[in-house]
Amino acid sequence: MDAALAFESLKALLGNWQVQHDHGRISRVHYKMSCHDTVMLETWALKPDLESLTIYHMDGADFIATHYCPLGNQPRLLFTKHEDGKLKFETQSITNLISPDHDHCRAFDFEIIDKDTIKRRETYAENGVATQESGVFTRH
């Protein structure tokens, strides 16, 4: 799947979702299109006063995502491949990263199971060590 088709496929996510994280926490996620359907916004309600935002869009032939993290840094990720039914994104650069060992997102992938179910896995670097977190999204 090329980058433009990957971007189009994510439009199936539009709306409200509930995420059951593998460690038990529940979050809410909202997807919407903006800017004449050229940008997709992903907003996570992590706590009543804590959100994160990821903005997806095309950049020429590339499909990119910029994650505005509550940690205060902004990883810019590139769609790298569609493999095993998953759309994979990998960090290319990060703004406001205090040091390479400071916590930050390294990669994430989506697996669209059906129109109401998604699996997502995220890889973070925490104190220089890679950790993974997964969650199952259900349409809410």
Secondary structure, 3 states (H helix, E strand, C coil): CCHHHHHHHHHHHCEEEEEEECCCCEEEEEEEEECCCCEEEEEEEEECCEEEEEEEEEECCEEEEEEECCCCCEEEEEEEEEECCEEEEEEEEEECCCCCCCCEEEEEEEEEEECCEEEEEEEEEECCEEEEEEEEEEEC
